[in-house]
Amino acid sequence: MHREAPPGAAFVVLRRDSDGRWELLGEVARRRGLPARAARAAAIAEASGGSARPGEDYAAVLRSEWRVARDW
């Protein structure tokens, strides 16, 4: 996982903890050539170090959308 913001298209990856709060895992470069759902799954796998399991709550938001969502 990237500690610095990767260049180009990227996902902001979050994980919901047991208290219902979202934890920022980091930013992961979007893998070119993958469909959107597969690219999000790959970003979650990379950001979680492969520890993401079914039933856990993760979100992968395109960095460009993340910026727009925060612009209020």
PDB file as gemmi writes it, atoms N, CA and C in Angstrom:
CRYST1    1.000    1.000    1.000  90.00  90.00  90.00 P 1                      
ATOM      1  N   MET A   1       0.835  -1.176   0.000  1.00  0.00           N  
ATOM      2  CA  MET A   1       0.000   0.000   0.000  1.00  0.00           C  
ATOM      3  C   MET A   1       0.877   1.235   0.000  1.00  0.00           C  
ATOM      4  N   HIS A   2       0.428   2.273  -0.659  1.00  0.00           N  
ATOM      5  CA  HIS A   2       1.183   3.517  -0.741  1.00  0.00           C  
ATOM      6  C   HIS A   2       0.990   4.344   0.518  1.00  0.00           C  
ATOM      7  N   ARG A   3       2.056   4.845   1.063  1.00  0.00           N  
ATOM      8  CA  ARG A   3       1.983   5.767   2.203  1.00  0.00           C  
ATOM      9  C   ARG A   3       1.843   7.194   1.688  1.00  0.00           C  
ATOM     10  N   GLU A   4       2.430   7.479   0.531  1.00  0.00           N  
ATOM     11  CA  GLU A   4       2.278   8.776  -0.110  1.00  0.00           C  
ATOM     12  C   GLU A   4       1.193   8.640  -1.167  1.00  0.00           C  
ATOM     13  N   ALA A   5       0.571   9.754  -1.511  1.00  0.00           N  
ATOM     14  CA  ALA A   5      -0.480   9.715  -2.515  1.00  0.00           C  
ATOM     15  C   ALA A   5       0.103   9.253  -3.850  1.00  0.00           C  
ATOM     16  N   PRO A   6      -0.448   8.191  -4.420  1.00  0.00           N  
ATOM     17  CA  PRO A   6       0.056   7.715  -5.706  1.00  0.00           C  
ATOM     18  C   PRO A   6      -0.363   8.676  -6.821  1.00  0.00           C  
ATOM     19  N   PRO A   7       0.446   8.789  -7.862  1.00  0.00           N  
ATOM     20  CA  PRO A   7       0.073   9.657  -8.986  1.00  0.00           C  
ATOM     21  C   PRO A   7      -1.059   9.022  -9.792  1.00  0.00           C  
ATOM     22  N   GLY A   8      -1.827   9.848 -10.475  1.00  0.00           N  
ATOM     23  CA  GLY A   8      -2.896   9.335 -11.333  1.00  0.00           C  
ATOM     24  C   GLY A   8      -4.117   8.906 -10.547  1.00  0.00           C  
ATOM     25  N   ALA A   9      -4.959   8.127 -11.200  1.00  0.00           N  
ATOM     26  CA  ALA A   9      -6.199   7.663 -10.568  1.00  0.00           C  
ATOM     27  C   ALA A   9      -5.884   6.772  -9.379  1.00  0.00           C  
ATOM     28  N   ALA A  10      -6.622   6.982  -8.308  1.00  0.00           N  
ATOM     29  CA  ALA A  10      -6.380   6.205  -7.086  1.00  0.00           C  
ATOM     30  C   ALA A  10      -7.668   6.098  -6.284  1.00  0.00           C  
ATOM     31  N   PHE A  11      -7.691   5.126  -5.385  1.00  0.00           N  
ATOM     32  CA  PHE A  11      -8.803   4.953  -4.455  1.00  0.00           C  
ATOM     33  C   PHE A  11      -8.375   5.361  -3.055  1.00  0.00           C  
ATOM     34  N   VAL A  12      -9.285   5.988  -2.334  1.00  0.00           N  
ATOM     35  CA  VAL A  12      -9.152   6.202  -0.897  1.00  0.00           C  
ATOM     36  C   VAL A  12      -9.863   5.007  -0.275  1.00  0.00           C  
ATOM     37  N   VAL A  13      -9.167   4.234   0.555  1.00  0.00           N  
ATOM     38  CA  VAL A  13      -9.729   3.000   1.110  1.00  0.00           C  
ATOM     39  C   VAL A  13      -9.967   3.160   2.605  1.00  0.00           C  
ATOM     40  N   LEU A  14     -11.177   2.792   3.025  1.00  0.00           N  
ATOM     41  CA  LEU A  14     -11.584   2.904   4.422  1.00  0.00           C  
ATOM     42  C   LEU A  14     -12.115   1.571   4.924  1.00  0.00           C  
ATOM     43  N   ARG A  15     -12.021   1.370   6.230  1.00  0.00           N  
ATOM     44  CA  ARG A  15     -12.567   0.170   6.866  1.00  0.00           C  
ATOM     45  C   ARG A  15     -13.407   0.623   8.054  1.00  0.00           C  
ATOM     46  N   ARG A  16     -14.605   0.045   8.210  1.00  0.00           N  
ATOM     47  CA  ARG A  16     -15.454   0.369   9.350  1.00  0.00           C  
ATOM     48  C   ARG A  16     -15.071  -0.530  10.521  1.00  0.00           C  
ATOM     49  N   ASP A  17     -14.822   0.098  11.680  1.00  0.00           N  
ATOM     50  CA  ASP A  17     -14.433  -0.686  12.851  1.00  0.00           C  
ATOM     51  C   ASP A  17     -15.666  -1.138  13.633  1.00  0.00           C  
ATOM     52  N   SER A  18     -15.460  -1.841  14.710  1.00  0.00           N  
ATOM     53  CA  SER A  18     -16.575  -2.409  15.488  1.00  0.00           C  
ATOM     54  C   SER A  18     -17.445  -1.338  16.137  1.00  0.00           C  
ATOM     55  N   ASP A  19     -16.921  -0.126  16.284  1.00  0.00           N  
ATOM     56  CA  ASP A  19     -17.698   0.983  16.847  1.00  0.00           C  
ATOM     57  C   ASP A  19     -18.507   1.714  15.782  1.00  0.00           C  
ATOM     58  N   GLY A  20     -18.381   1.285  14.520  1.00  0.00           N  
ATOM     59  CA  GLY A  20     -19.092   1.930  13.433  1.00  0.00           C  
ATOM     60  C   GLY A  20     -18.370   3.125  12.847  1.00  0.00           C  
ATOM     61  N   ARG A  21     -17.172   3.388  13.307  1.00  0.00           N  
ATOM     62  CA  ARG A  21     -16.382   4.510  12.775  1.00  0.00           C  
ATOM     63  C   ARG A  21     -15.537   4.027  11.613  1.00  0.00           C  
ATOM     64  N   TRP A  22     -15.304   4.936  10.678  1.00  0.00           N  
ATOM     65  CA  TRP A  22     -14.492   4.601   9.511  1.00  0.00           C  
ATOM     66  C   TRP A  22     -13.036   4.939   9.781  1.00  0.00           C  
ATOM     67  N   GLU A  23     -12.169   4.006   9.443  1.00  0.00           N  
ATOM     68  CA  GLU A  23     -10.722   4.172   9.591  1.00  0.00           C  
ATOM     69  C   GLU A  23     -10.111   4.276   8.196  1.00  0.00           C  
ATOM     70  N   LEU A  24      -9.312   5.298   7.986  1.00  0.00           N  
ATOM     71  CA  LEU A  24      -8.623   5.469   6.709  1.00  0.00           C  
ATOM     72  C   LEU A  24      -7.450   4.506   6.645  1.00  0.00           C  
ATOM     73  N   LEU A  25      -7.455   3.626   5.639  1.00  0.00           N  
ATOM     74  CA  LEU A  25      -6.339   2.696   5.457  1.00  0.00           C  
ATOM     75  C   LEU A  25      -5.268   3.290   4.554  1.00  0.00           C  
ATOM     76  N   GLY A  26      -5.671   4.154   3.627  1.00  0.00           N  
ATOM     77  CA  GLY A  26      -4.700   4.795   2.755  1.00  0.00           C  
ATOM     78  C   GLY A  26      -5.225   4.991   1.350  1.00  0.00           C  
ATOM     79  N   GLU A  27      -4.333   5.400   0.485  1.00  0.00           N  
ATOM     80  CA  GLU A  27      -4.640   5.594  -0.925  1.00  0.00           C  
ATOM     81  C   GLU A  27      -3.893   4.542  -1.733  1.00  0.00           C  
ATOM     82  N   VAL A  28      -4.591   3.987  -2.703  1.00  0.00           N  
ATOM     83  CA  VAL A  28      -4.022   2.922  -3.532  1.00  0.00           C  
ATOM     84  C   VAL A  28      -4.263   3.272  -4.993  1.00  0.00           C  
ATOM     85  N   ALA A  29      -3.232   3.169  -5.802  1.00  0.00           N  
ATOM     86  CA  ALA A  29      -3.377   3.446  -7.235  1.00  0.00           C  
ATOM     87  C   ALA A  29      -4.395   2.497  -7.863  1.00  0.00           C  
ATOM     88  N   ARG A  30      -5.207   3.047  -8.761  1.00  0.00           N  
ATOM     89  CA  ARG A  30      -6.187   2.230  -9.465  1.00  0.00           C  
ATOM     90  C   ARG A  30      -5.464   1.392 -10.509  1.00  0.00           C  
ATOM     91  N   ARG A  31      -5.768   0.104 -10.524  1.00  0.00           N  
ATOM     92  CA  ARG A  31      -5.142  -0.784 -11.512  1.00  0.00           C  
ATOM     93  C   ARG A  31      -5.844  -0.618 -12.847  1.00  0.00           C  
ATOM     94  N   ARG A  32      -5.071  -0.216 -13.833  1.00  0.00           N  
ATOM     95  CA  ARG A  32      -5.624  -0.008 -15.171  1.00  0.00           C  
ATOM     96  C   ARG A  32      -6.028  -1.328 -15.790  1.00  0.00           C  
ATOM     97  N   GLY A  33      -7.098  -1.273 -16.576  1.00  0.00           N  
ATOM     98  CA  GLY A  33      -7.541  -2.448 -17.313  1.00  0.00           C  
ATOM     99  C   GLY A  33      -8.545  -3.311 -16.564  1.00  0.00           C  
ATOM    100  N   LEU A  34      -8.764  -3.045 -15.287  1.00  0.00           N  
ATOM    101  CA  LEU A  34      -9.745  -3.813 -14.527  1.00  0.00           C  
ATOM    102  C   LEU A  34     -11.090  -3.094 -14.533  1.00  0.00           C  
ATOM    103  N   PRO A  35     -12.190  -3.845 -14.586  1.00  0.00           N  
ATOM    104  CA  PRO A  35     -13.507  -3.213 -14.431  1.00  0.00           C  
ATOM    105  C   PRO A  35     -13.596  -2.559 -13.049  1.00  0.00           C  
ATOM    106  N   ALA A  36     -14.528  -1.629 -12.888  1.00  0.00           N  
ATOM    107  CA  ALA A  36     -14.630  -0.839 -11.656  1.00  0.00           C  
ATOM    108  C   ALA A  36     -14.706  -1.708 -10.405  1.00  0.00           C  
ATOM    109  N   ARG A  37     -15.577  -2.687 -10.381  1.00  0.00           N  
ATOM    110  CA  ARG A  37     -15.747  -3.514  -9.173  1.00  0.00           C  
ATOM    111  C   ARG A  37     -14.466  -4.288  -8.848  1.00  0.00           C  
ATOM    112  N   ALA A  38     -13.819  -4.834  -9.860  1.00  0.00           N  
ATOM    113  CA  ALA A  38     -12.574  -5.575  -9.648  1.00  0.00           C  
ATOM    114  C   ALA A  38     -11.461  -4.638  -9.178  1.00  0.00           C  
ATOM    115  N   ALA A  39     -11.428  -3.412  -9.713  1.00  0.00           N  
ATOM    116  CA  ALA A  39     -10.413  -2.444  -9.304  1.00  0.00           C  
ATOM    117  C   ALA A  39     -10.601  -2.048  -7.844  1.00  0.00           C  
ATOM    118  N   ARG A  40     -11.862  -1.886  -7.416  1.00  0.00           N  
ATOM    119  CA  ARG A  40     -12.135  -1.561  -6.012  1.00  0.00           C  
ATOM    120  C   ARG A  40     -11.720  -2.723  -5.105  1.00  0.00           C  
ATOM    121  N   ALA A  41     -12.062  -3.936  -5.506  1.00  0.00           N  
ATOM    122  CA  ALA A  41     -11.692  -5.112  -4.704  1.00  0.00           C  
ATOM    123  C   ALA A  41     -10.172  -5.231  -4.594  1.00  0.00           C  
ATOM    124  N   ALA A  42      -9.460  -4.972  -5.684  1.00  0.00           N  
ATOM    125  CA  ALA A  42      -7.998  -5.039  -5.662  1.00  0.00           C  
ATOM    126  C   ALA A  42      -7.422  -3.967  -4.740  1.00  0.00           C  
ATOM    127  N   ALA A  43      -8.015  -2.773  -4.759  1.00  0.00           N  
ATOM    128  CA  ALA A  43      -7.545  -1.687  -3.885  1.00  0.00           C  
ATOM    129  C   ALA A  43      -7.760  -2.041  -2.418  1.00  0.00           C  
ATOM    130  N   ILE A  44      -8.911  -2.625  -2.097  1.00  0.00           N  
ATOM    131  CA  ILE A  44      -9.192  -3.028  -0.716  1.00  0.00           C  
ATOM    132  C   ILE A  44      -8.217  -4.121  -0.278  1.00  0.00           C  
ATOM    133  N   ALA A  45      -7.974  -5.085  -1.148  1.00  0.00           N  
ATOM    134  CA  ALA A  45      -7.031  -6.158  -0.820  1.00  0.00           C  
ATOM    135  C   ALA A  45      -5.640  -5.596  -0.560  1.00  0.00           C  
ATOM    136  N   GLU A  46      -5.206  -4.663  -1.403  1.00  0.00           N  
ATOM    137  CA  GLU A  46      -3.874  -4.081  -1.231  1.00  0.00           C  
ATOM    138  C   GLU A  46      -3.792  -3.237   0.038  1.00  0.00           C  
ATOM    139  N   ALA A  47      -4.800  -2.405   0.276  1.00  0.00           N  
ATOM    140  CA  ALA A  47      -4.781  -1.518   1.443  1.00  0.00           C  
ATOM    141  C   ALA A  47      -4.863  -2.298   2.755  1.00  0.00           C  
ATOM    142  N   SER A  48      -5.556  -3.428   2.737  1.00  0.00           N  
ATOM    143  CA  SER A  48      -5.710  -4.227   3.959  1.00  0.00           C  
ATOM    144  C   SER A  48      -4.582  -5.235   4.124  1.00  0.00           C  
ATOM    145  N   GLY A  49      -3.661  -5.251   3.181  1.00  0.00           N  
ATOM    146  CA  GLY A  49      -2.574  -6.228   3.245  1.00  0.00           C  
ATOM    147  C   GLY A  49      -3.066  -7.644   3.030  1.00  0.00           C  
ATOM    148  N   GLY A  50      -4.206  -7.767   2.334  1.00  0.00           N  
ATOM    149  CA  GLY A  50      -4.768  -9.084   2.052  1.00  0.00           C  
ATOM    150  C   GLY A  50      -5.591  -9.655   3.195  1.00  0.00           C  
ATOM    151  N   SER A  51      -5.835  -8.848   4.235  1.00  0.00           N  
ATOM    152  CA  SER A  51      -6.554  -9.377   5.403  1.00  0.00           C  
ATOM    153  C   SER A  51      -8.065  -9.137   5.356  1.00  0.00           C  
ATOM    154  N   ALA A  52      -8.568  -8.470   4.315  1.00  0.00           N  
ATOM    155  CA  ALA A  52     -10.015  -8.219   4.209  1.00  0.00           C  
ATOM    156  C   ALA A  52     -10.745  -9.551   4.067  1.00  0.00           C  
ATOM    157  N   ARG A  53     -11.821  -9.698   4.820  1.00  0.00           N  
ATOM    158  CA  ARG A  53     -12.614 -10.934   4.814  1.00  0.00           C  
ATOM    159  C   ARG A  53     -14.066 -10.625   4.491  1.00  0.00           C  
ATOM    160  N   PRO A  54     -14.784 -11.587   3.916  1.00  0.00           N  
ATOM    161  CA  PRO A  54     -16.212 -11.380   3.655  1.00  0.00           C  
ATOM    162  C   PRO A  54     -16.943 -11.011   4.949  1.00  0.00           C  
ATOM    163  N   GLY A  55     -17.873 -10.088   4.830  1.00  0.00           N  
ATOM    164  CA  GLY A  55     -18.637  -9.646   5.993  1.00  0.00           C  
ATOM    165  C   GLY A  55     -18.055  -8.418   6.671  1.00  0.00           C  
ATOM    166  N   GLU A  56     -16.779  -8.112   6.406  1.00  0.00           N  
ATOM    167  CA  GLU A  56     -16.189  -6.886   6.943  1.00  0.00           C  
ATOM    168  C   GLU A  56     -16.594  -5.728   6.037  1.00  0.00           C  
ATOM    169  N   ASP A  57     -16.677  -4.542   6.602  1.00  0.00           N  
ATOM    170  CA  ASP A  57     -17.169  -3.384   5.870  1.00  0.00           C  
ATOM    171  C   ASP A  57     -16.013  -2.497   5.416  1.00  0.00           C  
ATOM    172  N   TYR A  58     -15.798  -2.453   4.115  1.00  0.00           N  
ATOM    173  CA  TYR A  58     -14.758  -1.628   3.508  1.00  0.00           C  
ATOM    174  C   TYR A  58     -15.397  -0.717   2.467  1.00  0.00           C  
ATOM    175  N   ALA A  59     -14.708   0.367   2.165  1.00  0.00           N  
ATOM    176  CA  ALA A  59     -15.130   1.252   1.081  1.00  0.00           C  
ATOM    177  C   ALA A  59     -13.895   1.682   0.307  1.00  0.00           C  
ATOM    178  N   ALA A  60     -14.012   1.709  -1.002  1.00  0.00           N  
ATOM    179  CA  ALA A  60     -12.956   2.219  -1.871  1.00  0.00           C  
ATOM    180  C   ALA A  60     -13.594   3.289  -2.740  1.00  0.00           C  
ATOM    181  N   VAL A  61     -13.216   4.539  -2.501  1.00  0.00           N  
ATOM    182  CA  VAL A  61     -13.802   5.689  -3.176  1.00  0.00           C  
ATOM    183  C   VAL A  61     -12.735   6.302  -4.070  1.00  0.00           C  
ATOM    184  N   LEU A  62     -13.086   6.560  -5.319  1.00  0.00           N  
ATOM    185  CA  LEU A  62     -12.114   7.221  -6.188  1.00  0.00           C  
ATOM    186  C   LEU A  62     -11.648   8.520  -5.545  1.00  0.00           C  
ATOM    187  N   ARG A  63     -10.361   8.760  -5.574  1.00  0.00           N  
ATOM    188  CA  ARG A  63      -9.809   9.957  -4.940  1.00  0.00           C  
ATOM    189  C   ARG A  63     -10.451  11.228  -5.471  1.00  0.00           C  
ATOM    190  N   SER A  64     -10.749  11.276  -6.766  1.00  0.00           N  
ATOM    191  CA  SER A  64     -11.381  12.471  -7.330  1.00  0.00           C  
ATOM    192  C   SER A  64     -12.763  12.695  -6.722  1.00  0.00           C  
ATOM    193  N   GLU A  65     -13.510  11.620  -6.472  1.00  0.00           N  
ATOM    194  CA  GLU A  65     -14.826  11.740  -5.833  1.00  0.00           C  
ATOM    195  C   GLU A  65     -14.678  12.106  -4.362  1.00  0.00           C  
ATOM    196  N   TRP A  66     -13.659  11.586  -3.727  1.00  0.00           N  
ATOM    197  CA  TRP A  66     -13.386  11.906  -2.325  1.00  0.00           C  
ATOM    198  C   TRP A  66     -13.184  13.398  -2.168  1.00  0.00           C  
ATOM    199  N   ARG A  67     -12.425  13.994  -3.072  1.00  0.00           N  
ATOM    200  CA  ARG A  67     -12.176  15.437  -3.019  1.00  0.00           C  
ATOM    201  C   ARG A  67     -13.475  16.209  -3.223  1.00  0.00           C  
ATOM    202  N   VAL A  68     -14.288  15.799  -4.181  1.00  0.00           N  
ATOM    203  CA  VAL A  68     -15.566  16.485  -4.442  1.00  0.00           C  
ATOM    204  C   VAL A  68     -16.485  16.344  -3.235  1.00  0.00           C  
ATOM    205  N   ALA A  69     -16.536  15.174  -2.632  1.00  0.00           N  
ATOM    206  CA  ALA A  69     -17.407  14.933  -1.489  1.00  0.00           C  
ATOM    207  C   ALA A  69     -17.026  15.816  -0.288  1.00  0.00           C  
ATOM    208  N   ARG A  70     -15.766  16.143  -0.161  1.00  0.00           N  
ATOM    209  CA  ARG A  70     -15.320  16.973   0.960  1.00  0.00           C  
ATOM    210  C   ARG A  70     -15.483  18.451   0.676  1.00  0.00           C  
ATOM    211  N   ASP A  71     -15.804  18.829  -0.558  1.00  0.00           N  
ATOM    212  CA  ASP A  71     -15.911  20.229  -0.971  1.00  0.00           C  
ATOM    213  C   ASP A  71     -17.337  20.718  -0.739  1.00  0.00           C  
ATOM    214  N   TRP A  72     -17.630  21.103   0.446  1.00  0.00           N  
ATOM    215  CA  TRP A  72     -18.959  21.597   0.767  1.00  0.00           C  
ATOM    216  C   TRP A  72     -18.832  22.972   1.309  1.00  0.00           C  
TER     217      TRP A  72                                                      
END                                                                             
